Amino acid sequence: MNCEECGMELTEENTYRRVMQGAEHYFCCSDCADSYQKGKGAN
Ligand SMILES: [Zn+2]
């Protein structure tokens, strides 16, 4: 599995999970989760 924002490979230790609109998304950190969320909203 990879970070949905930057593509970094995720391990059990660095996986950051966030639920958006009822769906789970996986990132390497909260920054990527924020960027992903902002990107979706802006476009
Ligand atoms: Zn990332």
mmCIF file of the protein (N, C-alpha, C, O) and its ligand, coordinates in Angstrom:
data_MODEL
# 
_entry.id   MODEL 
# 
loop_
_entity.id 
_entity.type 
_entity.pdbx_number_of_molecules 
1 polymer     1 
2 non-polymer 1 
# 
_entity_poly.entity_id                      1 
_entity_poly.type                           'polypeptide(L)' 
_entity_poly.nstd_linkage                   no 
_entity_poly.nstd_monomer                   no 
_entity_poly.pdbx_seq_one_letter_code       MNCEECGMELTEENTYRRVMQGAEHYFCCSDCADSYQKGKGAN 
_entity_poly.pdbx_seq_one_letter_code_can   MNCEECGMELTEENTYRRVMQGAEHYFCCSDCADSYQKGKGAN 
_entity_poly.pdbx_strand_id                 A 
# 
loop_
_entity_poly_seq.entity_id 
_entity_poly_seq.num 
_entity_poly_seq.mon_id 
_entity_poly_seq.hetero 
1 1  MET n 
1 2  ASN n 
1 3  CYS n 
1 4  GLU n 
1 5  GLU n 
1 6  CYS n 
1 7  GLY n 
1 8  MET n 
1 9  GLU n 
1 10 LEU n 
1 11 THR n 
1 12 GLU n 
1 13 GLU n 
1 14 ASN n 
1 15 THR n 
1 16 TYR n 
1 17 ARG n 
1 18 ARG n 
1 19 VAL n 
1 20 MET n 
1 21 GLN n 
1 22 GLY n 
1 23 ALA n 
1 24 GLU n 
1 25 HIS n 
1 26 TYR n 
1 27 PHE n 
1 28 CYS n 
1 29 CYS n 
1 30 SER n 
1 31 ASP n 
1 32 CYS n 
1 33 ALA n 
1 34 ASP n 
1 35 SER n 
1 36 TYR n 
1 37 GLN n 
1 38 LYS n 
1 39 GLY n 
1 40 LYS n 
1 41 GLY n 
1 42 ALA n 
1 43 ASN n 
# 
loop_
_struct_asym.id 
_struct_asym.entity_id 
A 1 
B 2 
# 
loop_
_chem_comp.id 
_chem_comp.type 
_chem_comp.mon_nstd_flag 
ALA 'L-peptide linking' y 
ARG 'L-peptide linking' y 
ASN 'L-peptide linking' y 
ASP 'L-peptide linking' y 
CYS 'L-peptide linking' y 
GLN 'L-peptide linking' y 
GLU 'L-peptide linking' y 
GLY 'peptide linking'   y 
HIS 'L-peptide linking' y 
LEU 'L-peptide linking' y 
LYS 'L-peptide linking' y 
MET 'L-peptide linking' y 
PHE 'L-peptide linking' y 
SER 'L-peptide linking' y 
THR 'L-peptide linking' y 
TYR 'L-peptide linking' y 
VAL 'L-peptide linking' y 
ZN  non-polymer         . 
# 
_pdbx_entity_nonpoly.entity_id   2 
_pdbx_entity_nonpoly.name        ? 
_pdbx_entity_nonpoly.comp_id     ZN 
# 
_pdbx_nonpoly_scheme.asym_id         B 
_pdbx_nonpoly_scheme.entity_id       2 
_pdbx_nonpoly_scheme.mon_id          ZN 
_pdbx_nonpoly_scheme.ndb_seq_num     1 
_pdbx_nonpoly_scheme.pdb_seq_num     101 
_pdbx_nonpoly_scheme.auth_seq_num    101 
_pdbx_nonpoly_scheme.pdb_mon_id      ZN 
_pdbx_nonpoly_scheme.auth_mon_id     ZN 
_pdbx_nonpoly_scheme.pdb_strand_id   A 
_pdbx_nonpoly_scheme.pdb_ins_code    . 
# 
loop_
_atom_site.group_PDB 
_atom_site.id 
_atom_site.type_symbol 
_atom_site.label_atom_id 
_atom_site.label_alt_id 
_atom_site.label_comp_id 
_atom_site.label_asym_id 
_atom_site.label_entity_id 
_atom_site.label_seq_id 
_atom_site.pdbx_PDB_ins_code 
_atom_site.Cartn_x 
_atom_site.Cartn_y 
_atom_site.Cartn_z 
_atom_site.occupancy 
_atom_site.B_iso_or_equiv 
_atom_site.pdbx_formal_charge 
_atom_site.auth_seq_id 
_atom_site.auth_comp_id 
_atom_site.auth_asym_id 
_atom_site.auth_atom_id 
_atom_site.pdbx_PDB_model_num 
ATOM   1   N  N  . MET A 1 1  ? 0.842   -1.197 0.000  1.00 0.00 ? 1   MET A N  1 
ATOM   2   C  CA . MET A 1 1  ? 0.000   0.000  0.000  1.00 0.00 ? 1   MET A CA 1 
ATOM   3   C  C  . MET A 1 1  ? 0.878   1.248  0.000  1.00 0.00 ? 1   MET A C  1 
ATOM   4   O  O  . MET A 1 1  ? 1.961   1.254  0.584  1.00 0.00 ? 1   MET A O  1 
ATOM   5   N  N  . ASN A 1 2  ? 0.400   2.304  -0.660 1.00 0.00 ? 2   ASN A N  1 
ATOM   6   C  CA . ASN A 1 2  ? 1.178   3.537  -0.748 1.00 0.00 ? 2   ASN A CA 1 
ATOM   7   C  C  . ASN A 1 2  ? 0.337   4.737  -0.324 1.00 0.00 ? 2   ASN A C  1 
ATOM   8   O  O  . ASN A 1 2  ? -0.892  4.713  -0.390 1.00 0.00 ? 2   ASN A O  1 
ATOM   9   N  N  . CYS A 1 3  ? 1.030   5.781  0.111  1.00 0.00 ? 3   CYS A N  1 
ATOM   10  C  CA . CYS A 1 3  ? 0.371   7.028  0.459  1.00 0.00 ? 3   CYS A CA 1 
ATOM   11  C  C  . CYS A 1 3  ? -0.400  7.540  -0.758 1.00 0.00 ? 3   CYS A C  1 
ATOM   12  O  O  . CYS A 1 3  ? 0.140   7.607  -1.862 1.00 0.00 ? 3   CYS A O  1 
ATOM   13  N  N  . GLU A 1 4  ? -1.659  7.897  -0.545 1.00 0.00 ? 4   GLU A N  1 
ATOM   14  C  CA . GLU A 1 4  ? -2.492  8.327  -1.678 1.00 0.00 ? 4   GLU A CA 1 
ATOM   15  C  C  . GLU A 1 4  ? -2.125  9.729  -2.161 1.00 0.00 ? 4   GLU A C  1 
ATOM   16  O  O  . GLU A 1 4  ? -2.562  10.150 -3.232 1.00 0.00 ? 4   GLU A O  1 
ATOM   17  N  N  . GLU A 1 5  ? -1.339  10.440 -1.391 1.00 0.00 ? 5   GLU A N  1 
ATOM   18  C  CA . GLU A 1 5  ? -0.946  11.790 -1.784 1.00 0.00 ? 5   GLU A CA 1 
ATOM   19  C  C  . GLU A 1 5  ? 0.428   11.807 -2.458 1.00 0.00 ? 5   GLU A C  1 
ATOM   20  O  O  . GLU A 1 5  ? 0.555   12.324 -3.568 1.00 0.00 ? 5   GLU A O  1 
ATOM   21  N  N  . CYS A 1 6  ? 1.445   11.260 -1.817 1.00 0.00 ? 6   CYS A N  1 
ATOM   22  C  CA . CYS A 1 6  ? 2.813   11.363 -2.339 1.00 0.00 ? 6   CYS A CA 1 
ATOM   23  C  C  . CYS A 1 6  ? 3.338   10.045 -2.887 1.00 0.00 ? 6   CYS A C  1 
ATOM   24  O  O  . CYS A 1 6  ? 4.379   10.023 -3.543 1.00 0.00 ? 6   CYS A O  1 
ATOM   25  N  N  . GLY A 1 7  ? 2.637   8.945  -2.630 1.00 0.00 ? 7   GLY A N  1 
ATOM   26  C  CA . GLY A 1 7  ? 3.043   7.670  -3.201 1.00 0.00 ? 7   GLY A CA 1 
ATOM   27  C  C  . GLY A 1 7  ? 4.072   6.902  -2.397 1.00 0.00 ? 7   GLY A C  1 
ATOM   28  O  O  . GLY A 1 7  ? 4.521   5.833  -2.813 1.00 0.00 ? 7   GLY A O  1 
ATOM   29  N  N  . MET A 1 8  ? 4.453   7.446  -1.234 1.00 0.00 ? 8   MET A N  1 
ATOM   30  C  CA . MET A 1 8  ? 5.436   6.758  -0.407 1.00 0.00 ? 8   MET A CA 1 
ATOM   31  C  C  . MET A 1 8  ? 4.884   5.425  0.071  1.00 0.00 ? 8   MET A C  1 
ATOM   32  O  O  . MET A 1 8  ? 3.699   5.301  0.381  1.00 0.00 ? 8   MET A O  1 
ATOM   33  N  N  . GLU A 1 9  ? 5.762   4.430  0.126  1.00 0.00 ? 9   GLU A N  1 
ATOM   34  C  CA . GLU A 1 9  ? 5.330   3.120  0.586  1.00 0.00 ? 9   GLU A CA 1 
ATOM   35  C  C  . GLU A 1 9  ? 4.976   3.173  2.070  1.00 0.00 ? 9   GLU A C  1 
ATOM   36  O  O  . GLU A 1 9  ? 5.702   3.757  2.875  1.00 0.00 ? 9   GLU A O  1 
ATOM   37  N  N  . LEU A 1 10 ? 3.856   2.558  2.414  1.00 0.00 ? 10  LEU A N  1 
ATOM   38  C  CA . LEU A 1 10 ? 3.395   2.598  3.807  1.00 0.00 ? 10  LEU A CA 1 
ATOM   39  C  C  . LEU A 1 10 ? 3.731   1.302  4.525  1.00 0.00 ? 10  LEU A C  1 
ATOM   40  O  O  . LEU A 1 10 ? 3.602   0.204  3.982  1.00 0.00 ? 10  LEU A O  1 
ATOM   41  N  N  . THR A 1 11 ? 4.168   1.473  5.773  1.00 0.00 ? 11  THR A N  1 
ATOM   42  C  CA . THR A 1 11 ? 4.389   0.325  6.644  1.00 0.00 ? 11  THR A CA 1 
ATOM   43  C  C  . THR A 1 11 ? 3.437   0.449  7.827  1.00 0.00 ? 11  THR A C  1 
ATOM   44  O  O  . THR A 1 11 ? 2.751   1.461  7.975  1.00 0.00 ? 11  THR A O  1 
ATOM   45  N  N  . GLU A 1 12 ? 3.395   -0.568 8.658  1.00 0.00 ? 12  GLU A N  1 
ATOM   46  C  CA . GLU A 1 12 ? 2.509   -0.506 9.823  1.00 0.00 ? 12  GLU A CA 1 
ATOM   47  C  C  . GLU A 1 12 ? 2.860   0.686  10.710 1.00 0.00 ? 12  GLU A C  1 
ATOM   48  O  O  . GLU A 1 12 ? 1.992   1.255  11.372 1.00 0.00 ? 12  GLU A O  1 
ATOM   49  N  N  . GLU A 1 13 ? 4.130   1.055  10.718 1.00 0.00 ? 13  GLU A N  1 
ATOM   50  C  CA . GLU A 1 13 ? 4.571   2.119  11.624 1.00 0.00 ? 13  GLU A CA 1 
ATOM   51  C  C  . GLU A 1 13 ? 4.237   3.509  11.109 1.00 0.00 ? 13  GLU A C  1 
ATOM   52  O  O  . GLU A 1 13 ? 3.948   4.404  11.903 1.00 0.00 ? 13  GLU A O  1 
ATOM   53  N  N  . ASN A 1 14 ? 4.271   3.711  9.786  1.00 0.00 ? 14  ASN A N  1 
ATOM   54  C  CA . ASN A 1 14 ? 4.090   5.085  9.301  1.00 0.00 ? 14  ASN A CA 1 
ATOM   55  C  C  . ASN A 1 14 ? 2.720   5.324  8.669  1.00 0.00 ? 14  ASN A C  1 
ATOM   56  O  O  . ASN A 1 14 ? 2.464   6.407  8.141  1.00 0.00 ? 14  ASN A O  1 
ATOM   57  N  N  . THR A 1 15 ? 1.853   4.341  8.717  1.00 0.00 ? 15  THR A N  1 
ATOM   58  C  CA . THR A 1 15 ? 0.546   4.521  8.098  1.00 0.00 ? 15  THR A CA 1 
ATOM   59  C  C  . THR A 1 15 ? -0.325  5.475  8.913  1.00 0.00 ? 15  THR A C  1 
ATOM   60  O  O  . THR A 1 15 ? -0.541  5.284  10.110 1.00 0.00 ? 15  THR A O  1 
ATOM   61  N  N  . TYR A 1 16 ? -0.813  6.501  8.230  1.00 0.00 ? 16  TYR A N  1 
ATOM   62  C  CA . TYR A 1 16 ? -1.720  7.465  8.851  1.00 0.00 ? 16  TYR A CA 1 
ATOM   63  C  C  . TYR A 1 16 ? -3.070  7.320  8.176  1.00 0.00 ? 16  TYR A C  1 
ATOM   64  O  O  . TYR A 1 16 ? -3.193  7.542  6.972  1.00 0.00 ? 16  TYR A O  1 
ATOM   65  N  N  . ARG A 1 17 ? -4.076  6.951  8.938  1.00 0.00 ? 17  ARG A N  1 
ATOM   66  C  CA . ARG A 1 17 ? -5.390  6.666  8.377  1.00 0.00 ? 17  ARG A CA 1 
ATOM   67  C  C  . ARG A 1 17 ? -6.343  7.824  8.665  1.00 0.00 ? 17  ARG A C  1 
ATOM   68  O  O  . ARG A 1 17 ? -6.373  8.354  9.775  1.00 0.00 ? 17  ARG A O  1 
ATOM   69  N  N  . ARG A 1 18 ? -7.111  8.206  7.662  1.00 0.00 ? 18  ARG A N  1 
ATOM   70  C  CA . ARG A 1 18 ? -8.125  9.230  7.890  1.00 0.00 ? 18  ARG A CA 1 
ATOM   71  C  C  . ARG A 1 18 ? -9.394  8.853  7.137  1.00 0.00 ? 18  ARG A C  1 
ATOM   72  O  O  . ARG A 1 18 ? -9.335  8.388  5.998  1.00 0.00 ? 18  ARG A O  1 
ATOM   73  N  N  . VAL A 1 19 ? -10.529 9.054  7.773  1.00 0.00 ? 19  VAL A N  1 
ATOM   74  C  CA . VAL A 1 19 ? -11.804 8.772  7.126  1.00 0.00 ? 19  VAL A CA 1 
ATOM   75  C  C  . VAL A 1 19 ? -12.335 10.059 6.516  1.00 0.00 ? 19  VAL A C  1 
ATOM   76  O  O  . VAL A 1 19 ? -12.510 11.061 7.209  1.00 0.00 ? 19  VAL A O  1 
ATOM   77  N  N  . MET A 1 20 ? -12.590 10.025 5.210  1.00 0.00 ? 20  MET A N  1 
ATOM   78  C  CA . MET A 1 20 ? -13.119 11.177 4.493  1.00 0.00 ? 20  MET A CA 1 
ATOM   79  C  C  . MET A 1 20 ? -14.420 10.773 3.812  1.00 0.00 ? 20  MET A C  1 
ATOM   80  O  O  . MET A 1 20 ? -14.452 9.849  2.998  1.00 0.00 ? 20  MET A O  1 
ATOM   81  N  N  . GLN A 1 21 ? -15.475 11.470 4.153  1.00 0.00 ? 21  GLN A N  1 
ATOM   82  C  CA . GLN A 1 21 ? -16.775 11.210 3.538  1.00 0.00 ? 21  GLN A CA 1 
ATOM   83  C  C  . GLN A 1 21 ? -17.123 9.723  3.584  1.00 0.00 ? 21  GLN A C  1 
ATOM   84  O  O  . GLN A 1 21 ? -17.623 9.154  2.613  1.00 0.00 ? 21  GLN A O  1 
ATOM   85  N  N  . GLY A 1 22 ? -16.848 9.110  4.734  1.00 0.00 ? 22  GLY A N  1 
ATOM   86  C  CA . GLY A 1 22 ? -17.248 7.731  4.956  1.00 0.00 ? 22  GLY A CA 1 
ATOM   87  C  C  . GLY A 1 22 ? -16.308 6.682  4.405  1.00 0.00 ? 22  GLY A C  1 
ATOM   88  O  O  . GLY A 1 22 ? -16.535 5.488  4.599  1.00 0.00 ? 22  GLY A O  1 
ATOM   89  N  N  . ALA A 1 23 ? -15.237 7.113  3.709  1.00 0.00 ? 23  ALA A N  1 
ATOM   90  C  CA . ALA A 1 23 ? -14.302 6.160  3.137  1.00 0.00 ? 23  ALA A CA 1 
ATOM   91  C  C  . ALA A 1 23 ? -12.930 6.319  3.798  1.00 0.00 ? 23  ALA A C  1 
ATOM   92  O  O  . ALA A 1 23 ? -12.494 7.437  4.071  1.00 0.00 ? 23  ALA A O  1 
ATOM   93  N  N  . GLU A 1 24 ? -12.261 5.204  4.050  1.00 0.00 ? 24  GLU A N  1 
ATOM   94  C  CA . GLU A 1 24 ? -10.942 5.252  4.656  1.00 0.00 ? 24  GLU A CA 1 
ATOM   95  C  C  . GLU A 1 24 ? -9.884  5.530  3.594  1.00 0.00 ? 24  GLU A C  1 
ATOM   96  O  O  . GLU A 1 24 ? -9.902  4.950  2.508  1.00 0.00 ? 24  GLU A O  1 
ATOM   97  N  N  . HIS A 1 25 ? -8.961  6.433  3.931  1.00 0.00 ? 25  HIS A N  1 
ATOM   98  C  CA . HIS A 1 25 ? -7.839  6.719  3.052  1.00 0.00 ? 25  HIS A CA 1 
ATOM   99  C  C  . HIS A 1 25 ? -6.558  6.585  3.852  1.00 0.00 ? 25  HIS A C  1 
ATOM   100 O  O  . HIS A 1 25 ? -6.542  6.824  5.060  1.00 0.00 ? 25  HIS A O  1 
ATOM   101 N  N  . TYR A 1 26 ? -5.471  6.197  3.170  1.00 0.00 ? 26  TYR A N  1 
ATOM   102 C  CA . TYR A 1 26 ? -4.222  5.926  3.864  1.00 0.00 ? 26  TYR A CA 1 
ATOM   103 C  C  . TYR A 1 26 ? -3.109  6.823  3.353  1.00 0.00 ? 26  TYR A C  1 
ATOM   104 O  O  . TYR A 1 26 ? -2.922  6.988  2.148  1.00 0.00 ? 26  TYR A O  1 
ATOM   105 N  N  . PHE A 1 27 ? -2.372  7.401  4.300  1.00 0.00 ? 27  PHE A N  1 
ATOM   106 C  CA . PHE A 1 27 ? -1.286  8.324  3.979  1.00 0.00 ? 27  PHE A CA 1 
ATOM   107 C  C  . PHE A 1 27 ? -0.077  8.013  4.841  1.00 0.00 ? 27  PHE A C  1 
ATOM   108 O  O  . PHE A 1 27 ? -0.142  7.183  5.748  1.00 0.00 ? 27  PHE A O  1 
ATOM   109 N  N  . CYS A 1 28 ? 1.046   8.699  4.544  1.00 0.00 ? 28  CYS A N  1 
ATOM   110 C  CA . CYS A 1 28 ? 2.251   8.496  5.336  1.00 0.00 ? 28  CYS A CA 1 
ATOM   111 C  C  . CYS A 1 28 ? 2.272   9.424  6.542  1.00 0.00 ? 28  CYS A C  1 
ATOM   112 O  O  . CYS A 1 28 ? 2.995   9.173  7.506  1.00 0.00 ? 28  CYS A O  1 
ATOM   113 N  N  . CYS A 1 29 ? 1.481   10.498 6.492  1.00 0.00 ? 29  CYS A N  1 
ATOM   114 C  CA . CYS A 1 29 ? 1.495   11.466 7.590  1.00 0.00 ? 29  CYS A CA 1 
ATOM   115 C  C  . CYS A 1 29 ? 0.259   12.359 7.493  1.00 0.00 ? 29  CYS A C  1 
ATOM   116 O  O  . CYS A 1 29 ? -0.456  12.335 6.492  1.00 0.00 ? 29  CYS A O  1 
ATOM   117 N  N  . SER A 1 30 ? 0.019   13.139 8.532  1.00 0.00 ? 30  SER A N  1 
ATOM   118 C  CA . SER A 1 30 ? -1.160  14.007 8.545  1.00 0.00 ? 30  SER A CA 1 
ATOM   119 C  C  . SER A 1 30 ? -1.032  15.108 7.498  1.00 0.00 ? 30  SER A C  1 
ATOM   120 O  O  . SER A 1 30 ? -2.042  15.566 6.964  1.00 0.00 ? 30  SER A O  1 
ATOM   121 N  N  . ASP A 1 31 ? 0.196   15.542 7.192  1.00 0.00 ? 31  ASP A N  1 
ATOM   122 C  CA . ASP A 1 31 ? 0.402   16.578 6.174  1.00 0.00 ? 31  ASP A CA 1 
ATOM   123 C  C  . ASP A 1 31 ? -0.137  16.122 4.820  1.00 0.00 ? 31  ASP A C  1 
ATOM   124 O  O  . ASP A 1 31 ? -0.803  16.883 4.118  1.00 0.00 ? 31  ASP A O  1 
ATOM   125 N  N  . CYS A 1 32 ? 0.157   14.876 4.464  1.00 0.00 ? 32  CYS A N  1 
ATOM   126 C  CA . CYS A 1 32 ? -0.326  14.347 3.193  1.00 0.00 ? 32  CYS A CA 1 
ATOM   127 C  C  . CYS A 1 32 ? -1.846  14.229 3.212  1.00 0.00 ? 32  CYS A C  1 
ATOM   128 O  O  . CYS A 1 32 ? -2.503  14.479 2.201  1.00 0.00 ? 32  CYS A O  1 
ATOM   129 N  N  . ALA A 1 33 ? -2.396  13.854 4.338  1.00 0.00 ? 33  ALA A N  1 
ATOM   130 C  CA . ALA A 1 33 ? -3.855  13.764 4.447  1.00 0.00 ? 33  ALA A CA 1 
ATOM   131 C  C  . ALA A 1 33 ? -4.475  15.136 4.231  1.00 0.00 ? 33  ALA A C  1 
ATOM   132 O  O  . ALA A 1 33 ? -5.489  15.266 3.545  1.00 0.00 ? 33  ALA A O  1 
ATOM   133 N  N  . ASP A 1 34 ? -3.857  16.164 4.822  1.00 0.00 ? 34  ASP A N  1 
ATOM   134 C  CA . ASP A 1 34 ? -4.361  17.527 4.665  1.00 0.00 ? 34  ASP A CA 1 
ATOM   135 C  C  . ASP A 1 34 ? -4.262  17.976 3.211  1.00 0.00 ? 34  ASP A C  1 
ATOM   136 O  O  . ASP A 1 34 ? -5.208  18.549 2.670  1.00 0.00 ? 34  ASP A O  1 
ATOM   137 N  N  . SER A 1 35 ? -3.124  17.718 2.579  1.00 0.00 ? 35  SER A N  1 
ATOM   138 C  CA . SER A 1 35 ? -2.929  18.107 1.178  1.00 0.00 ? 35  SER A CA 1 
ATOM   139 C  C  . SER A 1 35 ? -3.940  17.424 0.277  1.00 0.00 ? 35  SER A C  1 
ATOM   140 O  O  . SER A 1 35 ? -4.519  18.045 -0.614 1.00 0.00 ? 35  SER A O  1 
ATOM   141 N  N  . TYR A 1 36 ? -4.146  16.134 0.519  1.00 0.00 ? 36  TYR A N  1 
ATOM   142 C  CA . TYR A 1 36 ? -5.099  15.362 -0.269 1.00 0.00 ? 36  TYR A CA 1 
ATOM   143 C  C  . TYR A 1 36 ? -6.490  15.970 -0.142 1.00 0.00 ? 36  TYR A C  1 
ATOM   144 O  O  . TYR A 1 36 ? -7.200  16.149 -1.131 1.00 0.00 ? 36  TYR A O  1 
ATOM   145 N  N  . GLN A 1 37 ? -6.862  16.281 1.090  1.00 0.00 ? 37  GLN A N  1 
ATOM   146 C  CA . GLN A 1 37 ? -8.181  16.827 1.353  1.00 0.00 ? 37  GLN A CA 1 
ATOM   147 C  C  . GLN A 1 37 ? -8.344  18.195 0.702  1.00 0.00 ? 37  GLN A C  1 
ATOM   148 O  O  . GLN A 1 37 ? -9.382  18.482 0.106  1.00 0.00 ? 37  GLN A O  1 
ATOM   149 N  N  . LYS A 1 38 ? -7.323  19.037 0.815  1.00 0.00 ? 38  LYS A N  1 
ATOM   150 C  CA . LYS A 1 38 ? -7.366  20.376 0.218  1.00 0.00 ? 38  LYS A CA 1 
ATOM   151 C  C  . LYS A 1 38 ? -7.427  20.283 -1.301 1.00 0.00 ? 38  LYS A C  1 
ATOM   152 O  O  . LYS A 1 38 ? -8.203  20.988 -1.946 1.00 0.00 ? 38  LYS A O  1 
ATOM   153 N  N  . GLY A 1 39 ? -6.602  19.408 -1.865 1.00 0.00 ? 39  GLY A N  1 
ATOM   154 C  CA . GLY A 1 39 ? -6.555  19.252 -3.320 1.00 0.00 ? 39  GLY A CA 1 
ATOM   155 C  C  . GLY A 1 39 ? -7.908  18.881 -3.881 1.00 0.00 ? 39  GLY A C  1 
ATOM   156 O  O  . GLY A 1 39 ? -8.335  19.399 -4.913 1.00 0.00 ? 39  GLY A O  1 
ATOM   157 N  N  . LYS A 1 40 ? -8.578  17.978 -3.187 1.00 0.00 ? 40  LYS A N  1 
ATOM   158 C  CA . LYS A 1 40 ? -9.895  17.544 -3.648 1.00 0.00 ? 40  LYS A CA 1 
ATOM   159 C  C  . LYS A 1 40 ? -10.889 18.707 -3.606 1.00 0.00 ? 40  LYS A C  1 
ATOM   160 O  O  . LYS A 1 40 ? -11.699 18.883 -4.517 1.00 0.00 ? 40  LYS A O  1 
ATOM   161 N  N  . GLY A 1 41 ? -10.812 19.497 -2.530 1.00 0.00 ? 41  GLY A N  1 
ATOM   162 C  CA . GLY A 1 41 ? -11.747 20.599 -2.372 1.00 0.00 ? 41  GLY A CA 1 
ATOM   163 C  C  . GLY A 1 41 ? -11.495 21.726 -3.360 1.00 0.00 ? 41  GLY A C  1 
ATOM   164 O  O  . GLY A 1 41 ? -12.435 22.347 -3.854 1.00 0.00 ? 41  GLY A O  1 
ATOM   165 N  N  . ALA A 1 42 ? -10.202 21.993 -3.651 1.00 0.00 ? 42  ALA A N  1 
ATOM   166 C  CA . ALA A 1 42 ? -9.848  23.121 -4.500 1.00 0.00 ? 42  ALA A CA 1 
ATOM   167 C  C  . ALA A 1 42 ? -10.235 22.867 -5.946 1.00 0.00 ? 42  ALA A C  1 
ATOM   168 O  O  . ALA A 1 42 ? -10.612 23.790 -6.668 1.00 0.00 ? 42  ALA A O  1 
ATOM   169 N  N  . ASN A 1 43 ? -10.141 21.623 -6.362 1.00 0.00 ? 43  ASN A N  1 
ATOM   170 C  CA . ASN A 1 43 ? -10.424 21.317 -7.743 1.00 0.00 ? 43  ASN A CA 1 
ATOM   171 C  C  . ASN A 1 43 ? -11.835 20.750 -7.871 1.00 0.00 ? 43  ASN A C  1 
ATOM   172 O  O  . ASN A 1 43 ? -12.273 20.424 -8.974 1.00 0.00 ? 43  ASN A O  1 
HETATM 173 ZN ZN . ZN  B 2 .  ? 2.572   10.939 1.816  1.00 0.00 2 101 ZN  A ZN 1 
# 
